[in-house]
Amino acid sequence: MPKVQLIPKGKRTFLLKLDGDDAGPVTSGEVLQYGLADGVSVSEETVEQLVREVILPGGRRKAMDLLTAQFRTKSELRSRLLQAGYGEAVADSVFEYLKQFPYLDDVRYALRYMESVGEKKSLMEIRRKLQEKGVSDTDYETALEKYRAERRDADPGADADGLGNEDLETETLRKLLSKKVPKGTPLTREEKEKLYASFLRKGFGNHTVRTVLKEYPTCESD
């Protein structure tokens, strides 16, 4: 029979461990209801009932609260559930439950992120950030295609095949640079070199940066 370990998490909440593995948070009332006590063993029937009636519903509510508060990737949500004390098996069950809802969709998350920062960041920066959040390369590419289609639809002059990565980067960089320096403003070589280095650090490609900077006349420094 599994051995109980109760770790206080607040005035009326405990983290329940069974044979050393996280099960999930339980309240003091649930501890009394199911006859739990630190160091005692409980029957498999009690564990099954506890998971079915308390742990799983709690995990689902926690997940829904997290997703309602803001969009999250699958990786982020799993991490938050584990941090809250729910075990891997419970997290897996919660994910199965969430399939019936539209909240947990990494392509949708990536597309929303691109829409919010796509005119401020390079694709390299965006990809790196999404990878950190657990978005797979496949989901990233799918979202990128959707994003390119959106940008194409918003630009009647775009190529029929849609904007390519380089065109997206060029368009984004033009907008970023125009906020710093009005288009057509003469720049010294030193100013161009500083801008060149700055945009390279932001993840824009060498060819893209040079192309956009060439659109600004070069003047001699005083």
N, C-alpha and C positions, 0 to 999 in steps of 0.2 A: 504493500500500500504506500502511496506517495507521502512523503514527510513534508509537513507544513512549515514554512518560515514566513513570518509577518514582519515587514519593515515599515515603521511609521513614516508616513509622508505628510501628515498634517494632524490636526486635532482629531479628526474622525475618519481618516483615510489611511489605508495600509497598502503596501505593495506585497502581493501574495506571490510567493515562490513555492513551487512543488518539486521536491528533490533537487533543489538548487537552480531550477529553471524558472524564468519569469512566466507568470500566468496572467496577471493583470491587477489593476487597482481594485480594492474592495473597501466598503465602508465598515465602520464599527458595528452597525446594525447587521450587515451581512455576515460579519465574523460570528456574531452570536447566533444568527439564524441557521448557519450551516455547521455550527459546532467546531469552528476553527480555533486553533490555539498554537502558539509558537512551539515547535518541537514535537507535536503530536502527528500521528499518521491518520489519514482519512481513506475511506473506501473509494474504489474506482467509481462506484455509483454516485457518490457524493461529488466527486470531481466532475463527472459528466454533467450532472445537474447544475453545478456551480458555473461551469463554462457555458452551458446552454442558456441559463436564466440570468446570469450576471455579467460574466466576462465578455462574451460575444456582443450582447446588446450594448454594453459600455463601450467596446471598441468601435462599433458602428456609429454610435452617437459622437464619439470623439472624432472620428474621421469626417463625418458630415459637418461637424462644427468647424474643423480645420479647412475644409473645402469651401464652406459657405463664407468664411472670413476672407479668403483669397484663393486664386488659382495656385495649384501646387502640382509638381510632377509626381509621378509614381514613387520615385526615389525619395523625394522630400517627404511625402506622406508616410511612407514606410519608416523613415528615420524618426519622424515625430511620434508615431505609434510606439516604436520601440523605446524611445526616450520616456514616454509616458508609462512604461512598465508592461506593455503588452508583449507577449511572446511571438516568435516567428509564426507558429501555427495559427495563432489568432489573427495576426496580420494577413496571412494568406487567405483565411476565411473572410475577413473584412473586404479584401480586394475582390473576391468572388462576388460578394454581396453588392459591391459598388458598380459592377459591370452593367447593372440594369439602369444606371444613371449616367448622364452625359458629363459629369464633373471630371472624371479621371481620364484625361486624354492628353498625352504628351505632345501630339501634333498640334492640337488646339492651343496648348500652353505655349509652345514654341512660336506659333503664328501670332498669338497675342503679344508675345514679347517682341517679335520682329516689328509688329505694327507700332509698338510704343517707343522703340529706340532705333528703328531702322534708318531714320534720317539723321541720327546723331552718332552712330557707331559703325565701325567697319564690320564686314561679315566675319572676319577672323575673331574680333572681339565678341560678337554675338554667339558664334559657334562655341568659343571657349567658355562663355558664361553658361550656355545651355548644357554643355558637357558636364560642367561642375554641378549642375542641378540634376544630372542623371538622364538627360535626353539622349537617346541613341542616335547614331549617325543616320539610320534609316528614317527615323521620325524627323530629324533635322532637315534632311533633303526633301521630304514630303512637304513639310511646312514651308521651306524655301520656295518650292515650285508654286505653292498657293500664294505666297507673298509676291513673287515675281508677277504672277497673273494679276494680282490686285494693283500693283504699280503700273503694269501695262494698261489695264483698264482705265486707270486714272490719268494716263498720258496718251491722248489720241495720236500723238506723233510717234509712238513707240513702234518698233519692228513687229510685224505680225506674229513672229515666233515668241514675242515677249522679250523683256529685258534680260540680257545675260548677266552673269555675276559681275563682269568688269563694268558693264553699263550701269548696273545698280551702284557699284562702288563710285564710279565717276560722278553720277548724279548726286549721290550723298555727299561726296567730297566737295563738289561745287557749292552746294548749299552751305556746308560748314564753313568753307573758306570765305564765301560772300558775307557771312555774318561777322567775320573778323576784318575783312578788307573788301570794300565795294568792288564789284567786277570791273576790270579794266584799269584799276589803280596801278601805276608804275611801282615796282618793288626793286630794291637793291639786291645784288647777289647775296649779300649777307642775310637779308630778310628772307629771301627764297630758301636759302640753306637751312635757316632755323625752322621755317614752316615745313620744309621737306623732312627734316629729322623728326619734328613733332608728329606729323601724320604717319610716318613709318612706325613710330612707337605705338600709335593707336591701331596698328594692324592693316593699314591700307597698303596696297601693293606698290612696288617701285614704279612700274609703268603708269599706273593710275595717277600717282602723285605728280610725276613729271609731266604727264599730259595736261593735268589741270593747271599746274604752275606755269606752263608755257602760254596759257591764255592771258597771263598778266605780263605786260611789258617790263623789260628789265632796264633800270636806270642806274647810273653811276652814283655811288655814295658820295656824300660831301667830303 
